Amino acid sequence: MADAASKEPAVRRERLAGLSTTREHVSVTPGPPAARLALRAGEDALNSVSRALGVSVPRKPKTSARAKSGGRVALWLGPDEWLVIDDDGADLPAAAGRAKALHSAVDVSHRNVAILVAGEGAEACLAAGCPQDLSLAAFPVGACSRTVLGKVEIVLWRTGEQTFHVEVWRSFAEYAYAFLAEAARDV
């Protein structure tokens, strides 16, 4: 607990700070801090919301869209639902607030944690607990979906041929990381 007399503000520690698992064919590492926004909007609001956020919100299932500059991406999660991630830590709620159409934008930056799985064994590592077909043909680079890993819900995004970004709720981050680290041992 922070000392009430201390003049230094409390600092949030990264949930998986200091963890890293590297095996011969796969690595599992915590992702860097990022700003995140849970976005809900109807079809009529998407153009306005996209302009405000600086990224074209994808309309096709299982797809993602990157901003032309910077580290911002929008991941399609459902017919009217997206997860927007900004690696630069931008104020996403303020950006979304500039949209001139009805939408819902909730800052979930401290709710989610990222775990990166990379290497030629990344698919096999994730397949230990994810029932989804992760082959390049079924889940190409840029694909994303809400799915499960072991017993927890995740958002899975393929960022490269052998690279995946796993978004998991902070309260399940240690479980998800331990699950992936153990699976990496068997790859």
Residue, then its C-alpha position, 0 to 999 in steps of 0.5 A: m500500500a502506498d504511504a499516504a505521506s509520500k509525495e510520489p504517486a503510485v505507479r502501476r506495475e506491468r502485470l507480467a514484467g520481467l517474464s520471458t520464455t525462450r525455447e528453440h522454436v518459440s518465444v513467449t514474452p509480455g507485450p509492451p504497454a499500450a492504450r486500448l479501446a473497446l469500441r461499439a458502433g453501428e454501420d452508420a457511425l463507422n466512417s465518422v469513428s474511423r476518421a476520428l480514430g485515424v484508422s479504418v475500422p474493418r467491416k469484414p469478420k476476422t480482420s484487422a486494419r492498421a493506421k497509415s502512420g503510428g502504431r494504431v490498429a483496429l481488430w474486428l471482434g463482432p458485427d458492431e464491436w472492435l478492439v482498438i490498440d495504440d502502441d504509442g499510448a495515445d488518448l483513444p477515448a479523446a480521439a473517439g470523442r471527436a466522432k460525430a456519430l453515436h458510438s460507445a468507446v470505453d478505455v480498457s487499457h488497464r484491463n488487458v495485457a498483451i502476450l507475444v508468441a513468436g517463432e516457427g513453433a508459435e502455431a503449435c504453442l497456441a494450439a495447445g490450448c486454442p481450438q481454432d485452426l491457426s494455419l496460415a490458410a485459415f488464419p492469415v497475417g492480419a486475422c484476429s478473433r475472440t477465442v479461448l486459450g485453456k480456460v480463458e477468453i482471449v483476443l488472438w491477432r496474427t501479426g506475422e507468419q510466425t508471430f501472434h499477439v494475445e490480448v487477455w484480461r489482466s486478472f487472467a494474464e498470469y494463467a495465460y502466460a504460464f499456460l503458453a510458457e508450459a506449452a512452449r516447452d513441448v514445441 
